[in-house]
Amino acid sequence: MQLAFTKMHGAGNDFVVLDATRAPIALSAAQLRLLADRHFGVGADQILMVEPPPSSEVDFRYRIFNADGGEVEQCGNGARCFVAYVHGKGLTDKRRIRVQTLSGIIEPELQADGRVTVDMGAPVFNLPQVPFDASGLSPRQVDAWEQWPLDIDGATAWISVLSMGNPHAVQRVDDVDAAPVHSDGPRIEHHPRFPKRVNAGFMQIVDAHHIRLRVWERGAGETLACGTGACAAVVAGLRHGWLRDSVDVETRGGLLTIAWAGPGQPVHMTGPAAFVFDGLIALPDLP
Ligand SMILES: N[C@H](CCC[C@H](N)C(=O)O)C(=O)O
């Protein structure tokens, strides 16, 4: 099939965006993997599917597929690109829209300076909802919050566990550039205590309003930025008492700003969204 697409990125986390608002687009996992392939396809960390609203409560539905072809609940950088896309392509003239995702409704808003702020909803700390299997484990108290021990080939990684609609395991490191992202990242992603796998964040605290972050993403590997990962890291840092109010998150692909007022409150993420090019790909029928 000839498939029209738009290439975008949010702080270097890159996407193939598909417009399924006029007609449904049904792709197999193999076709999604091919689209995301950086040699045989277009190349992207995730594929974003823009769909009509499933109810009058929202303006659109937005589906997210990782490079491995799996559909997931949420994507923060994708949400910013999504609102820039529907606005830029004339699918809406609203600057603030309500979007149905697998993990609930989010509200991205296009700012006058072109950046996008997203109400990402409230973080979830209930371990079975992450989901994280803590059976038989004892947490340690680190300052104002708990960390859980994860056995990584005999060594212990102490992680803060939460969900931003998608699962996150965040650990504090002294220097992100020296963090074991490519060795521990995949082991954490596929750890049996995360039955739906997990995104593994490595956070360096620069000061109470500034962190450096690298994320090994579930289904995509290390990305240049992870929006939900930035939210999860800042929420963990605020709960531990290491961070204050609004935090600048320095990622390898750019800067995100995250604010959270505490448990039960939504996380607000602000950052860039960029168009790269429009294209057409001859996608083979792959079962
Ligand atoms: N890899 C994530 C989905 C994309 C999240 C990330 N790209 C973001 O900006 O939040 C997961 O499997 O939960």
The ligand as an ORCA input file, in Angstrom:
! r2SCAN-3c Opt
* xyz 0 1
  N       8.193      3.446     25.233
  C       6.994      3.920     25.955
  C       6.038      4.619     24.989
  C       6.595      5.933     24.471
  C       6.903      6.883     25.589
  C       7.874      8.016     25.261
  N       8.327      8.097     23.901
  C       7.312      9.342     25.757
  O       7.613     10.387     25.168
  O       6.583      9.306     26.788
  C       6.293      2.719     26.584
  O       6.420      1.610     26.044
  O       5.607      2.930     27.610
*
